[in-house]
Amino acid sequence: MAEGGIDAEPGSLTGSVVGFARTLRAAGVDASPDRVHACLGALGTLGAVDPRAVYWAGRLTLCSGPDDLERYDRVFAAFFDGLTVTGRPVVRRRVELGPQAIGDSVGTSDDDAVPEVDAHAVTRHASREELLRHRDVRDLDDQERRDLHRLLAAFAMPGATRRTRRSDPARRGAIDRRRSVRALLRSGGELGRLHHRAPREQPRRVVLLVDISGSMAGYADVLLRFAHVAARRQGTPTEVFTLGTRLTRVTEPMSHRDPDTAMRAVAAAIPDWSGGTRLGEGLRQFLDLWGQRGFARGAVVVVLSDGWETGEVTLLGEQVARLSRLAHRVIWANPLAGREGFAPIAGGMAAALPHCDALVEGHSLAALERLAHEVAGTVGPQRGGVTTRGAVPRGAGGSPRA
């Protein structure tokens, strides 16, 4: 796929840089196509043989400010098999662009010692990681799963926002009459600058319902790690539940900073791992115990499931319809949607789909990146042949709620 006119053929240096930039964007770094072009130009001058040159060329072109440096180091180490150039988690020294400056600034101190690396390792690792982003999670071997877990650890979940009835001072917008009148009185009646206000925005709650039944055995671990990234996001209230033969709230076990520790705590809290699938009963329990108490009201609710239902299909349809009337948006992420010839005709999926705002893929890292942007409302009308925002007929007959 081309990005901004760049040939992103896997296996090439260009494809490696584009894949690295995509991973940076998933981690919250604004690595735009223009910055990718600049990075390729820098690598054309410096060459991609020395990992030091690749590190500094990317850092000086793909980062836009000091806040990006720690994320860049974290993603660079994750993308290139743990390769580090500086030996420190964050490097904040200012370095001027240019071959001589880069050569002088790296390798001149003990802190900046560079490990011995194969001359072609940078491009090879990047190409492999870019291909891994699009692989079906179920088909990965143990080493590839570890690599995927490492990339997920560098992932960032963008949050959705909502406007409130309160307002904040702003440079433009509606005139704030109270502040303008108070300023007029303080100035003795002399007309001065008018004050403006704009609606205050707050992060919108996100609720993740992860299917951990037997039919989801190949995907559940990765989807729970994705949920861990979402739950760890600062400022966005996020709740995580698992669905199987029963409903289990795992928000508290997800609070561990280390992903592996969090997964062990989640596994200990789930009594029905790889069991049957009773999605309708689980959703009814969620709505009765948590949804109407505020968890679902005005939230973005994501169901991560293949849609197989061993219980009553009509009950599932009724509960998803009920959920759609409470939530701002209902997104269904189906790992099977990434397969060739997929059609949502399974009993549970067919019953739930008319009440969902979006049906998206959930089988790969790239699909999870698109899902994250769908949650934030920043995805176009169609991606990868699956139905997304606004294209699913709503049984309730409405657009997303406020």
TORKOL-4160 file (C-alpha; in steps of 0.2 Angstrom, whole numbers, padded with zeros to 4 digits, m for minus):
402
<pt num="1" X="0000" Y="0000" Z="0000"/>
<pt num="2" X="0006" Y="0017" Z="m0004"/>
<pt num="3" X="0007" Y="0031" Z="0009"/>
<pt num="4" X="0009" Y="0049" Z="0004"/>
<pt num="5" X="0016" Y="0043" Z="m0013"/>
<pt num="6" X="0029" Y="0032" Z="m0004"/>
<pt num="7" X="0032" Y="0014" Z="m0011"/>
<pt num="8" X="0029" Y="0003" Z="0004"/>
<pt num="9" X="0033" Y="m0014" Z="m0004"/>
<pt num="10" X="0037" Y="m0026" Z="0011"/>
<pt num="11" X="0056" Y="m0031" Z="0011"/>
<pt num="12" X="0062" Y="m0014" Z="0005"/>
<pt num="13" X="0070" Y="0000" Z="0015"/>
<pt num="14" X="0055" Y="0011" Z="0011"/>
<pt num="15" X="0043" Y="m0002" Z="0016"/>
<pt num="16" X="0052" Y="m0004" Z="0033"/>
<pt num="17" X="0052" Y="0014" Z="0036"/>
<pt num="18" X="0033" Y="0016" Z="0032"/>
<pt num="19" X="0030" Y="0001" Z="0044"/>
<pt num="20" X="0040" Y="0009" Z="0058"/>
<pt num="21" X="0031" Y="0025" Z="0055"/>
<pt num="22" X="0014" Y="0016" Z="0057"/>
<pt num="23" X="0019" Y="0008" Z="0073"/>
<pt num="24" X="0025" Y="0026" Z="0079"/>
<pt num="25" X="0008" Y="0033" Z="0075"/>
<pt num="26" X="0000" Y="0019" Z="0085"/>
<pt num="27" X="0011" Y="0024" Z="0100"/>
<pt num="28" X="0005" Y="0042" Z="0098"/>
<pt num="29" X="0019" Y="0050" Z="0088"/>
<pt num="30" X="0014" Y="0060" Z="0074"/>
<pt num="31" X="0025" Y="0052" Z="0060"/>
<pt num="32" X="0016" Y="0060" Z="0045"/>
<pt num="33" X="0020" Y="0056" Z="0027"/>
<pt num="34" X="0030" Y="0072" Z="0025"/>
<pt num="35" X="0041" Y="0066" Z="0040"/>
<pt num="36" X="0043" Y="0049" Z="0032"/>
<pt num="37" X="0049" Y="0057" Z="0016"/>
<pt num="38" X="0061" Y="0067" Z="0026"/>
<pt num="39" X="0067" Y="0051" Z="0035"/>
<pt num="40" X="0070" Y="0042" Z="0019"/>
<pt num="41" X="0080" Y="0057" Z="0012"/>
<pt num="42" X="0091" Y="0057" Z="0028"/>
<pt num="43" X="0094" Y="0038" Z="0026"/>
<pt num="44" X="0098" Y="0041" Z="0008"/>
<pt num="45" X="0112" Y="0052" Z="0014"/>
<pt num="46" X="0118" Y="0042" Z="0029"/>
<pt num="47" X="0114" Y="0024" Z="0023"/>
<pt num="48" X="0104" Y="0011" Z="0033"/>
<pt num="49" X="0119" Y="0000" Z="0036"/>
<pt num="50" X="0124" Y="0007" Z="0053"/>
<pt num="51" X="0109" Y="0006" Z="0066"/>
<pt num="52" X="0115" Y="0022" Z="0074"/>
<pt num="53" X="0112" Y="0031" Z="0058"/>
<pt num="54" X="0094" Y="0023" Z="0057"/>
<pt num="55" X="0091" Y="0028" Z="0075"/>
<pt num="56" X="0096" Y="0046" Z="0073"/>
<pt num="57" X="0089" Y="0049" Z="0056"/>
<pt num="58" X="0072" Y="0043" Z="0062"/>
<pt num="59" X="0073" Y="0052" Z="0078"/>
<pt num="60" X="0077" Y="0069" Z="0070"/>
<pt num="61" X="0064" Y="0067" Z="0057"/>
<pt num="62" X="0049" Y="0058" Z="0064"/>
<pt num="63" X="0048" Y="0066" Z="0081"/>
<pt num="64" X="0040" Y="0083" Z="0083"/>
<pt num="65" X="0044" Y="0087" Z="0100"/>
<pt num="66" X="0052" Y="0082" Z="0117"/>
<pt num="67" X="0036" Y="0072" Z="0122"/>
<pt num="68" X="0039" Y="0060" Z="0107"/>
<pt num="69" X="0057" Y="0055" Z="0112"/>
<pt num="70" X="0052" Y="0042" Z="0125"/>
<pt num="71" X="0039" Y="0035" Z="0114"/>
<pt num="72" X="0051" Y="0034" Z="0100"/>
<pt num="73" X="0065" Y="0025" Z="0110"/>
<pt num="74" X="0052" Y="0013" Z="0116"/>
<pt num="75" X="0045" Y="0009" Z="0099"/>
<pt num="76" X="0062" Y="0008" Z="0091"/>
<pt num="77" X="0067" Y="m0005" Z="0104"/>
<pt num="78" X="0051" Y="m0015" Z="0101"/>
<pt num="79" X="0052" Y="m0014" Z="0082"/>
<pt num="80" X="0070" Y="m0019" Z="0080"/>
<pt num="81" X="0070" Y="m0034" Z="0092"/>
<pt num="82" X="0075" Y="m0024" Z="0107"/>
<pt num="83" X="0089" Y="m0015" Z="0098"/>
<pt num="84" X="0095" Y="0000" Z="0108"/>
<pt num="85" X="0107" Y="0013" Z="0102"/>
<pt num="86" X="0109" Y="0024" Z="0118"/>
<pt num="87" X="0107" Y="0011" Z="0131"/>
<pt num="88" X="0095" Y="0023" Z="0140"/>
<pt num="89" X="0076" Y="0023" Z="0140"/>
<pt num="90" X="0076" Y="0042" Z="0135"/>
<pt num="91" X="0089" Y="0052" Z="0127"/>
<pt num="92" X="0087" Y="0071" Z="0128"/>
<pt num="93" X="0103" Y="0078" Z="0122"/>
<pt num="94" X="0101" Y="0090" Z="0107"/>
<pt num="95" X="0110" Y="0083" Z="0091"/>
<pt num="96" X="0111" Y="0093" Z="0075"/>
<pt num="97" X="0106" Y="0085" Z="0059"/>
<pt num="98" X="0120" Y="0079" Z="0047"/>
<pt num="99" X="0132" Y="0065" Z="0044"/>
<pt num="100" X="0146" Y="0073" Z="0054"/>
<pt num="101" X="0135" Y="0078" Z="0069"/>
<pt num="102" X="0128" Y="0061" Z="0070"/>
<pt num="103" X="0145" Y="0053" Z="0069"/>
<pt num="104" X="0151" Y="0064" Z="0083"/>
<pt num="105" X="0136" Y="0063" Z="0094"/>
<pt num="106" X="0135" Y="0044" Z="0095"/>
<pt num="107" X="0148" Y="0033" Z="0101"/>
<pt num="108" X="0158" Y="0046" Z="0110"/>
<pt num="109" X="0153" Y="0041" Z="0128"/>
<pt num="110" X="0151" Y="0025" Z="0138"/>
<pt num="111" X="0132" Y="0029" Z="0139"/>
<pt num="112" X="0130" Y="0029" Z="0120"/>
<pt num="113" X="0139" Y="0012" Z="0117"/>
<pt num="114" X="0131" Y="0003" Z="0102"/>
<pt num="115" X="0130" Y="m0016" Z="0102"/>
<pt num="116" X="0137" Y="m0026" Z="0088"/>
<pt num="117" X="0123" Y="m0028" Z="0075"/>
<pt num="118" X="0122" Y="m0037" Z="0058"/>
<pt num="119" X="0124" Y="m0023" Z="0045"/>
<pt num="120" X="0107" Y="m0028" Z="0037"/>
<pt num="121" X="0098" Y="m0032" Z="0053"/>
<pt num="122" X="0089" Y="m0015" Z="0053"/>
<pt num="123" X="0080" Y="m0017" Z="0037"/>
<pt num="124" X="0077" Y="m0036" Z="0039"/>
<pt num="125" X="0069" Y="m0034" Z="0056"/>
<pt num="126" X="0058" Y="m0019" Z="0051"/>
<pt num="127" X="0052" Y="m0029" Z="0036"/>
<pt num="128" X="0048" Y="m0044" Z="0047"/>
<pt num="129" X="0039" Y="m0033" Z="0060"/>
<pt num="130" X="0029" Y="m0024" Z="0046"/>
<pt num="131" X="0023" Y="m0041" Z="0039"/>
<pt num="132" X="0019" Y="m0047" Z="0057"/>
<pt num="133" X="0007" Y="m0032" Z="0059"/>
<pt num="134" X="m0005" Y="m0040" Z="0045"/>
<pt num="135" X="m0003" Y="m0058" Z="0050"/>
<pt num="136" X="m0018" Y="m0067" Z="0058"/>
<pt num="137" X="m0015" Y="m0069" Z="0076"/>
<pt num="138" X="m0021" Y="m0087" Z="0076"/>
<pt num="139" X="m0008" Y="m0092" Z="0064"/>
<pt num="140" X="0007" Y="m0085" Z="0074"/>
<pt num="141" X="0020" Y="m0097" Z="0082"/>
<pt num="142" X="0027" Y="m0094" Z="0099"/>
<pt num="143" X="0041" Y="m0082" Z="0094"/>
<pt num="144" X="0030" Y="m0072" Z="0083"/>
<pt num="145" X="0017" Y="m0070" Z="0097"/>
<pt num="146" X="0031" Y="m0064" Z="0109"/>
<pt num="147" X="0036" Y="m0051" Z="0095"/>
<pt num="148" X="0017" Y="m0046" Z="0093"/>
<pt num="149" X="0016" Y="m0044" Z="0112"/>
<pt num="150" X="0031" Y="m0033" Z="0112"/>
<pt num="151" X="0023" Y="m0022" Z="0098"/>
<pt num="152" X="0007" Y="m0021" Z="0108"/>
<pt num="153" X="0016" Y="m0015" Z="0123"/>
<pt num="154" X="0021" Y="0001" Z="0113"/>
<pt num="155" X="0004" Y="0003" Z="0107"/>
<pt num="156" X="m0007" Y="0018" Z="0112"/>
<pt num="157" X="m0026" Y="0019" Z="0112"/>
<pt num="158" X="m0033" Y="0036" Z="0107"/>
<pt num="159" X="m0048" Y="0041" Z="0117"/>
<pt num="160" X="m0065" Y="0048" Z="0111"/>
<pt num="161" X="m0071" Y="0065" Z="0119"/>
<pt num="162" X="m0089" Y="0072" Z="0121"/>
<pt num="163" X="m0095" Y="0089" Z="0124"/>
<pt num="164" X="m0103" Y="0094" Z="0140"/>
<pt num="165" X="m0115" Y="0107" Z="0145"/>
<pt num="166" X="m0102" Y="0117" Z="0154"/>
<pt num="167" X="m0090" Y="0129" Z="0144"/>
<pt num="168" X="m0073" Y="0135" Z="0146"/>
<pt num="169" X="m0065" Y="0152" Z="0141"/>
<pt num="170" X="m0059" Y="0152" Z="0123"/>
<pt num="171" X="m0051" Y="0163" Z="0110"/>
<pt num="172" X="m0066" Y="0161" Z="0098"/>
<pt num="173" X="m0083" Y="0154" Z="0099"/>
<pt num="174" X="m0099" Y="0160" Z="0107"/>
<pt num="175" X="m0099" Y="0177" Z="0116"/>
<pt num="176" X="m0097" Y="0174" Z="0135"/>
<pt num="177" X="m0110" Y="0187" Z="0141"/>
<pt num="178" X="m0106" Y="0186" Z="0160"/>
<pt num="179" X="m0087" Y="0188" Z="0158"/>
<pt num="180" X="m0089" Y="0202" Z="0145"/>
<pt num="181" X="m0101" Y="0211" Z="0156"/>
<pt num="182" X="m0090" Y="0209" Z="0172"/>
<pt num="183" X="m0075" Y="0216" Z="0161"/>
<pt num="184" X="m0086" Y="0230" Z="0156"/>
<pt num="185" X="m0090" Y="0235" Z="0174"/>
<pt num="186" X="m0072" Y="0233" Z="0180"/>
<pt num="187" X="m0067" Y="0246" Z="0166"/>
<pt num="188" X="m0080" Y="0259" Z="0172"/>
<pt num="189" X="m0091" Y="0256" Z="0157"/>
<pt num="190" X="m0078" Y="0257" Z="0144"/>
<pt num="191" X="m0081" Y="0245" Z="0130"/>
<pt num="192" X="m0066" Y="0233" Z="0129"/>
<pt num="193" X="m0063" Y="0216" Z="0121"/>
<pt num="194" X="m0077" Y="0203" Z="0121"/>
<pt num="195" X="m0074" Y="0187" Z="0129"/>
<pt num="196" X="m0079" Y="0170" Z="0121"/>
<pt num="197" X="m0083" Y="0153" Z="0127"/>
<pt num="198" X="m0083" Y="0135" Z="0120"/>
<pt num="199" X="m0091" Y="0119" Z="0126"/>
<pt num="200" X="m0080" Y="0109" Z="0138"/>
<pt num="201" X="m0074" Y="0092" Z="0132"/>
<pt num="202" X="m0072" Y="0077" Z="0143"/>
<pt num="203" X="m0065" Y="0060" Z="0138"/>
<pt num="204" X="m0079" Y="0047" Z="0134"/>
<pt num="205" X="m0080" Y="0031" Z="0143"/>
<pt num="206" X="m0074" Y="0015" Z="0134"/>
<pt num="207" X="m0081" Y="m0002" Z="0138"/>
<pt num="208" X="m0073" Y="m0017" Z="0131"/>
<pt num="209" X="m0082" Y="m0034" Z="0132"/>
<pt num="210" X="m0070" Y="m0048" Z="0127"/>
<pt num="211" X="m0076" Y="m0065" Z="0122"/>
<pt num="212" X="m0064" Y="m0078" Z="0130"/>
<pt num="213" X="m0074" Y="m0094" Z="0125"/>
<pt num="214" X="m0067" Y="m0109" Z="0116"/>
<pt num="215" X="m0070" Y="m0103" Z="0099"/>
<pt num="216" X="m0059" Y="m0087" Z="0103"/>
<pt num="217" X="m0045" Y="m0097" Z="0110"/>
<pt num="218" X="m0033" Y="m0091" Z="0096"/>
<pt num="219" X="m0037" Y="m0073" Z="0099"/>
<pt num="220" X="m0042" Y="m0070" Z="0117"/>
<pt num="221" X="m0024" Y="m0067" Z="0124"/>
<pt num="222" X="m0020" Y="m0054" Z="0111"/>
<pt num="223" X="m0037" Y="m0046" Z="0113"/>
<pt num="224" X="m0035" Y="m0045" Z="0132"/>
<pt num="225" X="m0017" Y="m0037" Z="0129"/>
<pt num="226" X="m0026" Y="m0024" Z="0118"/>
<pt num="227" X="m0038" Y="m0021" Z="0132"/>
<pt num="228" X="m0024" Y="m0019" Z="0144"/>
<pt num="229" X="m0017" Y="m0005" Z="0133"/>
<pt num="230" X="m0034" Y="0003" Z="0133"/>
<pt num="231" X="m0036" Y="0001" Z="0152"/>
<pt num="232" X="m0019" Y="0009" Z="0155"/>
<pt num="233" X="m0023" Y="0025" Z="0145"/>
<pt num="234" X="m0022" Y="0040" Z="0157"/>
<pt num="235" X="m0037" Y="0051" Z="0157"/>
<pt num="236" X="m0049" Y="0040" Z="0148"/>
<pt num="237" X="m0061" Y="0030" Z="0160"/>
<pt num="238" X="m0060" Y="0012" Z="0153"/>
<pt num="239" X="m0069" Y="m0004" Z="0159"/>
<pt num="240" X="m0065" Y="m0022" Z="0154"/>
<pt num="241" X="m0076" Y="m0037" Z="0155"/>
<pt num="242" X="m0075" Y="m0055" Z="0149"/>
<pt num="243" X="m0089" Y="m0065" Z="0141"/>
<pt num="244" X="m0090" Y="m0083" Z="0141"/>
<pt num="245" X="m0103" Y="m0094" Z="0150"/>
<pt num="246" X="m0104" Y="m0079" Z="0163"/>
<pt num="247" X="m0099" Y="m0061" Z="0164"/>
<pt num="248" X="m0082" Y="m0056" Z="0173"/>
<pt num="249" X="m0076" Y="m0039" Z="0177"/>
<pt num="250" X="m0057" Y="m0038" Z="0175"/>
<pt num="251" X="m0054" Y="m0019" Z="0176"/>
<pt num="252" X="m0044" Y="m0021" Z="0192"/>
<pt num="253" X="m0033" Y="m0035" Z="0187"/>
<pt num="254" X="m0029" Y="m0025" Z="0171"/>
<pt num="255" X="m0022" Y="m0011" Z="0182"/>
<pt num="256" X="m0005" Y="m0019" Z="0183"/>
<pt num="257" X="0008" Y="m0010" Z="0173"/>
<pt num="258" X="0017" Y="m0025" Z="0167"/>
<pt num="259" X="0006" Y="m0034" Z="0153"/>
<pt num="260" X="0012" Y="m0051" Z="0158"/>
<pt num="261" X="0008" Y="m0048" Z="0177"/>
<pt num="262" X="m0009" Y="m0041" Z="0171"/>
<pt num="263" X="m0013" Y="m0057" Z="0161"/>
<pt num="264" X="m0009" Y="m0068" Z="0175"/>
<pt num="265" X="m0020" Y="m0059" Z="0186"/>
<pt num="266" X="m0034" Y="m0059" Z="0173"/>
<pt num="267" X="m0032" Y="m0078" Z="0170"/>
<pt num="268" X="m0034" Y="m0080" Z="0189"/>
<pt num="269" X="m0050" Y="m0070" Z="0190"/>
<pt num="270" X="m0059" Y="m0079" Z="0175"/>
<pt num="271" X="m0068" Y="m0095" Z="0180"/>
<pt num="272" X="m0074" Y="m0099" Z="0163"/>
<pt num="273" X="m0059" Y="m0098" Z="0151"/>
<pt num="274" X="m0061" Y="m0107" Z="0135"/>
<pt num="275" X="m0078" Y="m0113" Z="0139"/>
<pt num="276" X="m0095" Y="m0111" Z="0131"/>
<pt num="277" X="m0102" Y="m0095" Z="0123"/>
<pt num="278" X="m0118" Y="m0086" Z="0131"/>
<pt num="279" X="m0116" Y="m0069" Z="0124"/>
<pt num="280" X="m0134" Y="m0064" Z="0126"/>
<pt num="281" X="m0135" Y="m0069" Z="0144"/>
<pt num="282" X="m0118" Y="m0060" Z="0148"/>
<pt num="283" X="m0124" Y="m0044" Z="0140"/>
<pt num="284" X="m0140" Y="m0045" Z="0150"/>
<pt num="285" X="m0130" Y="m0047" Z="0166"/>
<pt num="286" X="m0119" Y="m0032" Z="0161"/>
<pt num="287" X="m0134" Y="m0021" Z="0157"/>
<pt num="288" X="m0143" Y="m0026" Z="0173"/>
<pt num="289" X="m0128" Y="m0024" Z="0185"/>
<pt num="290" X="m0117" Y="m0011" Z="0177"/>
<pt num="291" X="m0124" Y="m0004" Z="0161"/>
<pt num="292" X="m0139" Y="0006" Z="0168"/>
<pt num="293" X="m0129" Y="0011" Z="0183"/>
<pt num="294" X="m0119" Y="0022" Z="0171"/>
<pt num="295" X="m0105" Y="0011" Z="0163"/>
<pt num="296" X="m0114" Y="0010" Z="0146"/>
<pt num="297" X="m0123" Y="0027" Z="0146"/>
<pt num="298" X="m0115" Y="0038" Z="0133"/>
<pt num="299" X="m0100" Y="0026" Z="0132"/>
<pt num="300" X="m0091" Y="0018" Z="0117"/>
<pt num="301" X="m0094" Y="0000" Z="0119"/>
<pt num="302" X="m0083" Y="m0013" Z="0110"/>
<pt num="303" X="m0088" Y="m0031" Z="0109"/>
<pt num="304" X="m0073" Y="m0042" Z="0103"/>
<pt num="305" X="m0081" Y="m0058" Z="0098"/>
<pt num="306" X="m0083" Y="m0070" Z="0083"/>
<pt num="307" X="m0102" Y="m0070" Z="0086"/>
<pt num="308" X="m0104" Y="m0088" Z="0090"/>
<pt num="309" X="m0119" Y="m0090" Z="0102"/>
<pt num="310" X="m0123" Y="m0107" Z="0111"/>
<pt num="311" X="m0138" Y="m0098" Z="0120"/>
<pt num="312" X="m0154" Y="m0090" Z="0113"/>
<pt num="313" X="m0150" Y="m0080" Z="0098"/>
<pt num="314" X="m0165" Y="m0069" Z="0100"/>
<pt num="315" X="m0159" Y="m0064" Z="0118"/>
<pt num="316" X="m0143" Y="m0058" Z="0111"/>
<pt num="317" X="m0152" Y="m0047" Z="0098"/>
<pt num="318" X="m0163" Y="m0040" Z="0111"/>
<pt num="319" X="m0148" Y="m0036" Z="0123"/>
<pt num="320" X="m0138" Y="m0028" Z="0109"/>
<pt num="321" X="m0153" Y="m0017" Z="0104"/>
<pt num="322" X="m0155" Y="m0013" Z="0123"/>
<pt num="323" X="m0136" Y="m0008" Z="0124"/>
<pt num="324" X="m0137" Y="0002" Z="0108"/>
<pt num="325" X="m0151" Y="0013" Z="0116"/>
<pt num="326" X="m0139" Y="0017" Z="0131"/>
<pt num="327" X="m0122" Y="0018" Z="0123"/>
<pt num="328" X="m0115" Y="0032" Z="0111"/>
<pt num="329" X="m0109" Y="0019" Z="0099"/>
<pt num="330" X="m0108" Y="0000" Z="0099"/>
<pt num="331" X="m0093" Y="m0007" Z="0089"/>
<pt num="332" X="m0092" Y="m0026" Z="0085"/>
<pt num="333" X="m0074" Y="m0032" Z="0082"/>
<pt num="334" X="m0074" Y="m0049" Z="0074"/>
<pt num="335" X="m0058" Y="m0058" Z="0071"/>
<pt num="336" X="m0067" Y="m0069" Z="0057"/>
<pt num="337" X="m0070" Y="m0053" Z="0048"/>
<pt num="338" X="m0052" Y="m0053" Z="0041"/>
<pt num="339" X="m0055" Y="m0069" Z="0032"/>
<pt num="340" X="m0058" Y="m0070" Z="0013"/>
<pt num="341" X="m0077" Y="m0072" Z="0009"/>
<pt num="342" X="m0082" Y="m0067" Z="0027"/>
<pt num="343" X="m0101" Y="m0064" Z="0029"/>
<pt num="344" X="m0110" Y="m0060" Z="0045"/>
<pt num="345" X="m0122" Y="m0074" Z="0044"/>
<pt num="346" X="m0119" Y="m0084" Z="0060"/>
<pt num="347" X="m0134" Y="m0084" Z="0071"/>
<pt num="348" X="m0127" Y="m0072" Z="0085"/>
<pt num="349" X="m0118" Y="m0060" Z="0073"/>
<pt num="350" X="m0134" Y="m0059" Z="0062"/>
<pt num="351" X="m0145" Y="m0055" Z="0077"/>
<pt num="352" X="m0133" Y="m0042" Z="0084"/>
<pt num="353" X="m0127" Y="m0033" Z="0068"/>
<pt num="354" X="m0143" Y="m0022" Z="0065"/>
<pt num="355" X="m0140" Y="m0014" Z="0081"/>
<pt num="356" X="m0121" Y="m0010" Z="0080"/>
<pt num="357" X="m0114" Y="0006" Z="0073"/>
<pt num="358" X="m0099" Y="m0003" Z="0066"/>
<pt num="359" X="m0092" Y="m0020" Z="0061"/>
<pt num="360" X="m0073" Y="m0021" Z="0060"/>
<pt num="361" X="m0059" Y="m0033" Z="0059"/>
<pt num="362" X="m0050" Y="m0039" Z="0075"/>
<pt num="363" X="m0038" Y="m0053" Z="0068"/>
<pt num="364" X="m0021" Y="m0043" Z="0067"/>
<pt num="365" X="m0011" Y="m0029" Z="0075"/>
<pt num="366" X="m0015" Y="m0018" Z="0060"/>
<pt num="367" X="m0034" Y="m0022" Z="0062"/>
<pt num="368" X="m0033" Y="m0017" Z="0081"/>
<pt num="369" X="m0024" Y="m0001" Z="0076"/>
<pt num="370" X="m0039" Y="0003" Z="0065"/>
<pt num="371" X="m0051" Y="m0002" Z="0079"/>
<pt num="372" X="m0042" Y="0010" Z="0091"/>
<pt num="373" X="m0045" Y="0024" Z="0079"/>
<pt num="374" X="m0063" Y="0018" Z="0076"/>
<pt num="375" X="m0066" Y="0020" Z="0095"/>
<pt num="376" X="m0059" Y="0038" Z="0094"/>
<pt num="377" X="m0070" Y="0041" Z="0079"/>
<pt num="378" X="m0056" Y="0045" Z="0067"/>
<pt num="379" X="m0058" Y="0031" Z="0054"/>
<pt num="380" X="m0066" Y="0034" Z="0036"/>
<pt num="381" X="m0082" Y="0026" Z="0030"/>
<pt num="382" X="m0074" Y="0010" Z="0024"/>
<pt num="383" X="m0058" Y="0000" Z="0028"/>
<pt num="384" X="m0053" Y="m0017" Z="0022"/>
<pt num="385" X="m0070" Y="m0022" Z="0015"/>
<pt num="386" X="m0078" Y="m0022" Z="0032"/>
<pt num="387" X="m0093" Y="m0011" Z="0037"/>
<pt num="388" X="m0088" Y="0004" Z="0048"/>
<pt num="389" X="m0096" Y="0020" Z="0055"/>
<pt num="390" X="m0113" Y="0024" Z="0048"/>
<pt num="391" X="m0115" Y="0010" Z="0036"/>
<pt num="392" X="m0124" Y="m0003" Z="0047"/>
<pt num="393" X="m0143" Y="m0002" Z="0048"/>
<pt num="394" X="m0148" Y="0002" Z="0065"/>
<pt num="395" X="m0163" Y="m0008" Z="0072"/>
<pt num="396" X="m0167" Y="0007" Z="0083"/>
<pt num="397" X="m0166" Y="0018" Z="0068"/>
<pt num="398" X="m0155" Y="0031" Z="0075"/>
<pt num="399" X="m0138" Y="0039" Z="0073"/>
<pt num="400" X="m0125" Y="0038" Z="0087"/>
<pt num="401" X="m0131" Y="0045" Z="0103"/>
<pt num="402" X="m0123" Y="0060" Z="0112"/>
